[in-house]
């Protein structure tokens, strides 16, 4: 904190973020103490939290920032309207910051660089104008989208109306001025604070705690605990390694409501072209990280391999590399043919597909053999 340039305080952002937090910590408990909390206010808070939270994770993040799927206009409109109500800036500005984050993660040009400290990554970068605004060059594609630009131009009006006026009006219809005040404070102000810090924790905690099973090239980490509070965004190490995948929780048992929502919407025709990384690429990333960790233990002296043990691992690794190269070549052939970049008969396409399936089986067999070789070495010296 002492190194922050206090002359660069963003007073508007600071007043809003600090003000809403103070109201949530004081006026909201006072309201509940005096008037209680009925099912209507609780339900409206929950509905608004889900609508605005998912609009950030599903809309701002996976749809607009990473183009991980395509959406029809009702989905785009809903996420733009309720995304504005999250008070995290327009989709255009949010995506410019986020794409810049992925390009320069953990470096000075990263807007919420965790290496500058937890506070900076969490909220400091918003309170202080430490870095220049992200250039709109990051979002040239989104500038061609009329709905995105409409929201960008009218962001403040949409945010105020949807986030505060509508909950107050619904509360008034439910229980007069007491309901109106409750709707404003609970479904409005308190909900904004909760959604804010849900998002902020992705930038701070998800770069601080958790595992890195796919890559240690950056600080992003997987945390099943954080996924519970961030609509599945807690699997951040996977996301940084495979940012264009519409899934963050790629394992079947991982909690990712955003992924489930996108998939469910695809079943009724509202989303399409869901982008997924090949399972084999994910497995290879995990194995590469395991190999890196194993080699680090060997170099540090924690594991002392015999010549036969080293030969076993190296042989398995060479087989894996060969199988990987063959699979990648067959996959490229199949995609080129399937995309009609070359003319091919159905018989030719079927033949290429058969070769790809065989290459995939060989790759998975090589992966399994490599795992067994590595596990054998680890068990031997555990």
C-alpha positions as CSV (number, residue, x, y, z in Angstrom):
1,X,0.0,0.0,0.0
2,X,2.8,2.4,0.9
3,X,4.2,2.2,-2.7
4,X,0.9,3.1,-4.3
5,X,0.7,6.4,-6.2
6,X,-2.0,8.1,-4.2
7,X,-2.2,10.9,-6.7
8,X,-3.5,8.4,-9.2
9,X,-6.6,7.4,-7.1
10,X,-9.6,6.8,-9.3
11,X,-12.1,8.6,-7.1
12,X,-15.2,7.5,-8.9
13,X,-14.4,3.8,-8.7
14,X,-13.1,4.2,-5.2
15,X,-16.2,6.0,-3.9
16,X,-18.5,3.4,-5.5
17,X,-16.6,0.3,-4.4
18,X,-15.9,1.6,-0.8
19,X,-19.4,3.1,-0.5
20,X,-21.3,0.0,-1.5
21,X,-19.1,-2.1,0.8
22,X,-19.8,0.2,3.7
23,X,-23.6,0.2,3.0
24,X,-23.5,-3.6,2.9
25,X,-21.7,-3.8,6.2
26,X,-23.9,-1.2,8.0
27,X,-27.2,-0.3,6.4
28,X,-28.0,-3.9,5.2
29,X,-27.7,-5.5,8.7
30,X,-29.6,-2.6,10.2
31,X,-32.4,-3.1,7.7
32,X,-32.6,-6.9,8.4
33,X,-32.5,-6.2,12.2
34,X,-35.5,-3.8,12.0
35,X,-37.6,-5.3,9.2
36,X,-36.4,-8.9,8.8
37,X,-35.7,-10.8,5.7
38,X,-38.6,-12.5,3.9
39,X,-38.5,-15.1,1.1
40,X,-39.2,-12.5,-1.6
41,X,-36.1,-10.4,-0.8
42,X,-34.0,-13.5,-0.3
43,X,-35.2,-14.9,-3.6
44,X,-34.6,-11.6,-5.4
45,X,-31.1,-11.4,-4.1
46,X,-30.3,-15.0,-5.2
47,X,-31.9,-14.5,-8.7
48,X,-30.0,-11.2,-9.2
49,X,-26.7,-12.8,-7.9
50,X,-27.1,-15.7,-10.4
51,X,-28.2,-13.5,-13.3
52,X,-25.4,-10.9,-12.9
53,X,-22.7,-13.4,-11.8
54,X,-23.4,-15.7,-14.8
55,X,-23.6,-12.7,-17.1
56,X,-19.9,-12.0,-16.2
57,X,-18.7,-15.6,-16.3
58,X,-20.8,-16.8,-19.3
59,X,-21.1,-13.6,-21.1
60,X,-18.3,-11.2,-20.5
61,X,-15.7,-13.9,-19.9
62,X,-16.3,-17.0,-22.0
63,X,-18.5,-15.6,-24.8
64,X,-17.1,-12.1,-25.5
65,X,-13.6,-12.3,-24.2
66,X,-12.6,-15.8,-25.4
67,X,-15.2,-16.4,-28.1
68,X,-15.5,-20.0,-26.7
69,X,-18.9,-20.4,-28.2
70,X,-21.5,-18.6,-30.2
71,X,-24.8,-17.3,-28.9
72,X,-28.0,-16.1,-30.3
73,X,-29.3,-12.6,-29.6
74,X,-31.4,-13.4,-26.5
75,X,-28.4,-14.8,-24.7
76,X,-26.2,-11.9,-25.8
77,X,-28.8,-9.3,-24.8
78,X,-29.4,-10.9,-21.4
79,X,-25.7,-11.1,-20.5
80,X,-25.1,-7.6,-21.7
81,X,-28.0,-6.2,-19.6
82,X,-27.3,-8.1,-16.5
83,X,-23.6,-7.9,-17.0
84,X,-24.0,-4.1,-16.8
85,X,-25.9,-4.6,-13.6
86,X,-22.9,-6.2,-12.1
87,X,-21.1,-2.8,-12.3
88,X,-17.9,-4.2,-13.7
89,X,-17.7,-1.8,-16.6
90,X,-19.0,-2.4,-20.1
91,X,-18.4,-5.7,-21.9
92,X,-16.1,-3.9,-24.3
93,X,-13.9,-2.4,-21.6
94,X,-14.0,-5.6,-19.5
95,X,-12.9,-7.7,-22.4
96,X,-10.1,-5.4,-23.4
97,X,-8.6,-5.7,-19.8
98,X,-9.1,-9.4,-19.7
99,X,-7.5,-10.2,-23.1
100,X,-4.6,-8.0,-22.1
101,X,-4.3,-10.0,-18.8
102,X,-4.0,-13.3,-20.7
103,X,-1.4,-11.8,-23.1
104,X,0.8,-10.4,-20.4
105,X,-0.1,-12.5,-17.4
106,X,2.2,-12.0,-14.4
107,X,4.0,-9.2,-16.2
108,X,3.9,-5.4,-15.9
109,X,1.4,-4.9,-18.7
110,X,-1.1,-7.3,-17.0
111,X,-3.8,-5.0,-15.5
112,X,-4.2,-7.2,-12.4
113,X,-0.8,-8.6,-12.1
114,X,-0.5,-10.8,-9.0
115,X,3.2,-10.2,-8.8
116,X,2.4,-6.6,-7.7
117,X,0.6,-8.0,-4.6
118,X,-2.6,-9.6,-3.6
119,X,-4.3,-6.2,-2.9
120,X,-3.4,-4.9,-6.4
121,X,-4.7,-8.0,-8.2
122,X,-7.9,-8.1,-6.1
123,X,-9.0,-4.4,-6.1
124,X,-6.0,-2.1,-6.2
125,X,-5.8,-2.0,-9.9
126,X,-9.4,-0.6,-10.0
127,X,-8.9,1.9,-7.2
128,X,-5.7,3.3,-8.6
129,X,-4.9,4.2,-12.2
130,X,-1.6,2.5,-12.0
131,X,-1.6,1.3,-15.6
132,X,-3.0,3.1,-18.7
133,X,-6.4,2.0,-19.9
134,X,-6.3,-1.1,-22.1
135,X,-6.3,-0.1,-25.8
136,X,-9.5,-0.8,-27.8
137,X,-7.2,-2.6,-30.2
138,X,-7.7,-5.6,-28.0
139,X,-11.4,-5.7,-28.9
140,X,-11.6,-4.7,-32.6
141,X,-13.8,-7.7,-33.3
142,X,-16.3,-6.7,-30.6
143,X,-16.4,-3.2,-31.9
144,X,-18.2,-4.6,-34.9
145,X,-21.0,-6.0,-32.7
146,X,-23.9,-3.6,-32.6
147,X,-25.3,-5.0,-29.3
148,X,-21.9,-4.8,-27.6
149,X,-21.5,-1.2,-28.7
150,X,-25.1,-0.3,-27.6
151,X,-24.3,-1.6,-24.1
152,X,-20.9,0.3,-24.1
153,X,-22.6,3.6,-25.0
154,X,-25.4,3.2,-22.5
155,X,-23.6,1.2,-19.8
156,X,-24.2,3.5,-16.8
157,X,-27.9,4.0,-17.5
158,X,-28.5,0.3,-18.0
159,X,-26.5,-0.5,-14.8
160,X,-28.3,2.0,-12.6
161,X,-31.8,1.0,-13.9
162,X,-31.4,-2.7,-13.8
163,X,-29.3,-3.0,-10.7
164,X,-31.0,-0.5,-8.4
165,X,-34.3,0.9,-9.7
166,X,-35.8,-2.5,-10.8
167,X,-35.2,-4.3,-7.5
168,X,-36.5,-1.3,-5.6
169,X,-39.6,-1.2,-7.8
170,X,-40.2,-4.9,-7.4
171,X,-39.8,-4.6,-3.6
172,X,-42.3,-1.7,-3.5
173,X,-44.9,-3.8,-5.3
174,X,-44.3,-6.6,-2.8
175,X,-44.2,-4.6,0.5
176,X,-44.5,-0.9,-0.1
177,X,-41.6,1.5,0.9
178,X,-40.1,-1.1,3.3
179,X,-39.9,-3.6,0.4
180,X,-38.5,-0.9,-1.9
181,X,-35.7,-0.1,0.6
182,X,-35.0,-3.8,1.1
183,X,-34.9,-4.5,-2.7
184,X,-32.5,-1.6,-3.1
185,X,-30.2,-2.6,-0.2
186,X,-30.2,-6.4,-0.5
187,X,-30.9,-7.3,-4.2
188,X,-29.2,-4.1,-5.3
189,X,-26.2,-2.9,-3.2
190,X,-25.3,-6.0,-1.2
191,X,-25.6,-8.2,-4.3
192,X,-23.3,-5.9,-6.3
193,X,-20.7,-6.2,-3.5
194,X,-20.9,-10.0,-3.5
195,X,-20.6,-10.3,-7.3
196,X,-17.7,-7.8,-7.3
197,X,-15.6,-9.8,-4.9
198,X,-16.6,-13.1,-6.6
199,X,-14.9,-11.7,-9.7
200,X,-12.1,-10.1,-7.8
201,X,-11.2,-13.3,-6.1
202,X,-10.6,-14.9,-9.5
203,X,-7.9,-12.3,-10.1
204,X,-6.4,-12.6,-6.7
205,X,-7.0,-15.9,-4.9
206,X,-7.1,-18.0,-8.1
207,X,-3.5,-16.7,-8.8
208,X,-2.5,-17.5,-5.2
209,X,-4.0,-20.7,-3.8
210,X,-4.6,-24.1,-5.5
211,X,-2.8,-26.5,-7.8
212,X,-1.2,-26.1,-11.1
213,X,-1.8,-29.5,-12.8
214,X,-1.6,-28.2,-16.4
215,X,1.2,-25.7,-16.4
216,X,3.5,-23.7,-14.1
217,X,4.2,-21.1,-16.8
218,X,2.0,-18.6,-14.9
219,X,0.6,-18.2,-11.4
220,X,-3.0,-19.2,-12.3
221,X,-4.2,-22.1,-10.2
222,X,-7.0,-24.6,-10.0
223,X,-9.2,-24.5,-6.8
224,X,-12.3,-26.5,-6.4
225,X,-13.1,-24.5,-3.4
226,X,-13.0,-21.2,-5.3
227,X,-15.1,-22.7,-8.1
228,X,-18.0,-23.1,-5.6
229,X,-18.2,-19.3,-5.3
230,X,-17.4,-18.2,-8.8
231,X,-19.7,-20.3,-11.0
232,X,-16.9,-22.6,-11.9
233,X,-14.2,-20.1,-12.6
234,X,-12.0,-21.5,-9.9
235,X,-10.3,-24.0,-12.3
236,X,-8.1,-21.2,-13.4
237,X,-4.9,-23.1,-14.3
238,X,-6.8,-25.1,-16.9
239,X,-8.4,-21.9,-18.2
240,X,-5.0,-20.1,-18.7
241,X,-3.6,-23.1,-20.5
242,X,-6.7,-23.6,-22.7
243,X,-8.4,-20.2,-22.7
244,X,-10.7,-20.8,-25.7
245,X,-12.3,-23.9,-24.2
246,X,-15.9,-23.2,-23.1
247,X,-15.3,-25.3,-20.0
248,X,-13.2,-24.4,-17.0
249,X,-14.1,-27.4,-14.9
250,X,-13.2,-30.0,-17.6
251,X,-13.4,-33.1,-15.4
252,X,-16.9,-34.6,-15.1
253,X,-17.0,-34.2,-11.3
254,X,-15.8,-30.5,-11.3
255,X,-18.3,-27.8,-10.3
256,X,-18.8,-25.5,-13.2
257,X,-22.4,-24.1,-13.5
258,X,-21.2,-21.7,-16.3
259,X,-20.2,-24.7,-18.4
260,X,-23.5,-26.5,-17.6
261,X,-25.5,-23.4,-18.6
262,X,-23.7,-23.0,-21.9
263,X,-24.3,-26.7,-22.7
264,X,-28.0,-26.5,-21.6
265,X,-28.5,-23.5,-23.8
266,X,-27.0,-25.3,-26.7
267,X,-29.6,-28.0,-26.4
268,X,-32.4,-25.5,-27.0
269,X,-30.6,-23.8,-29.9
270,X,-29.5,-20.6,-28.1
271,X,-25.8,-21.4,-28.1
272,X,-23.6,-23.2,-30.6
273,X,-20.1,-24.0,-31.8
274,X,-19.0,-24.9,-28.3
275,X,-15.2,-25.0,-28.4
276,X,-13.4,-27.8,-26.6
277,X,-9.8,-28.8,-26.5
278,X,-9.1,-32.4,-27.5
279,X,-8.9,-34.7,-24.5
280,X,-5.5,-35.9,-25.6
281,X,-4.1,-32.4,-25.5
282,X,-5.3,-32.0,-22.0
283,X,-3.8,-35.3,-21.0
284,X,-0.5,-34.4,-22.6
285,X,-0.4,-31.1,-20.7
286,X,-0.9,-32.9,-17.4
287,X,1.8,-35.4,-18.3
288,X,4.2,-32.6,-19.3
289,X,3.7,-30.9,-15.9
290,X,4.2,-34.2,-14.1
291,X,7.4,-34.8,-16.0
292,X,8.6,-31.3,-15.1
293,X,7.9,-31.9,-11.4
294,X,9.6,-35.3,-11.5
295,X,12.7,-33.9,-13.2
296,X,12.9,-31.2,-10.6
297,X,12.9,-33.8,-7.9
298,X,15.7,-35.7,-9.6
299,X,17.8,-32.5,-10.0
300,X,17.2,-31.5,-6.4
301,X,18.3,-34.9,-5.2
302,X,15.0,-35.9,-3.7
303,X,14.9,-38.8,-6.2
304,X,18.0,-40.8,-7.2
305,X,17.3,-42.8,-10.4
306,X,19.3,-45.8,-11.4
307,X,20.4,-46.2,-15.0
308,X,17.7,-48.7,-15.6
309,X,15.0,-46.5,-14.1
310,X,16.1,-43.5,-16.2
311,X,16.1,-45.7,-19.3
312,X,12.6,-46.9,-18.6
313,X,11.3,-43.4,-18.3
314,X,13.2,-42.1,-21.3
315,X,12.0,-45.0,-23.5
316,X,8.4,-44.4,-22.4
317,X,8.8,-40.7,-23.1
318,X,10.2,-41.4,-26.6
319,X,7.3,-43.7,-27.4
320,X,4.9,-41.0,-26.2
321,X,6.5,-38.3,-28.3
322,X,6.3,-40.5,-31.4
323,X,2.6,-41.3,-30.7
324,X,1.9,-37.7,-30.1
325,X,3.5,-36.6,-33.4
326,X,1.6,-39.3,-35.3
327,X,-1.7,-38.3,-33.7
328,X,-1.2,-34.6,-34.4
329,X,-0.4,-35.4,-38.1
330,X,-3.5,-37.6,-38.5
331,X,-5.7,-35.0,-36.7
332,X,-4.4,-32.2,-39.1
333,X,-5.2,-34.4,-42.1
334,X,-8.7,-35.2,-40.8
335,X,-9.5,-31.5,-40.1
336,X,-8.2,-30.4,-43.4
337,X,-10.3,-32.9,-45.3
338,X,-13.4,-32.4,-43.1
339,X,-13.3,-28.6,-43.7
340,X,-13.3,-29.3,-47.4
341,X,-10.0,-27.6,-47.9
342,X,-9.3,-30.5,-50.3
343,X,-11.8,-32.5,-52.2
344,X,-12.2,-36.0,-50.9
345,X,-14.6,-38.9,-51.3
346,X,-16.6,-40.3,-48.4
347,X,-14.3,-43.4,-48.7
348,X,-11.2,-41.2,-48.4
349,X,-12.6,-39.3,-45.4
350,X,-13.6,-42.6,-43.7
351,X,-10.0,-43.9,-44.3
352,X,-8.5,-40.8,-42.7
353,X,-10.9,-41.0,-39.8
354,X,-9.9,-44.6,-39.3
355,X,-6.2,-43.6,-39.2
356,X,-7.0,-40.9,-36.7
357,X,-8.8,-43.3,-34.4
358,X,-5.9,-45.7,-34.5
359,X,-3.4,-42.9,-33.8
360,X,-5.6,-41.8,-30.9
361,X,-5.6,-45.4,-29.4
362,X,-1.8,-45.6,-29.8
363,X,-1.4,-42.2,-28.1
364,X,-3.6,-43.2,-25.1
365,X,-1.7,-46.4,-24.9
366,X,1.6,-44.5,-24.9
367,X,0.2,-42.1,-22.2
368,X,-0.7,-45.0,-20.0
369,X,2.7,-46.7,-20.4
370,X,4.4,-43.4,-19.6
371,X,2.3,-43.0,-16.5
372,X,3.1,-46.5,-15.3
373,X,6.8,-45.8,-15.8
374,X,6.7,-42.6,-13.9
375,X,4.6,-44.0,-11.1
376,X,7.0,-47.0,-10.8
377,X,9.9,-44.6,-10.4
378,X,8.0,-42.4,-7.8
379,X,6.9,-45.5,-5.8
380,X,10.4,-46.8,-5.8
381,X,11.8,-43.7,-4.2
382,X,8.8,-42.4,-2.2
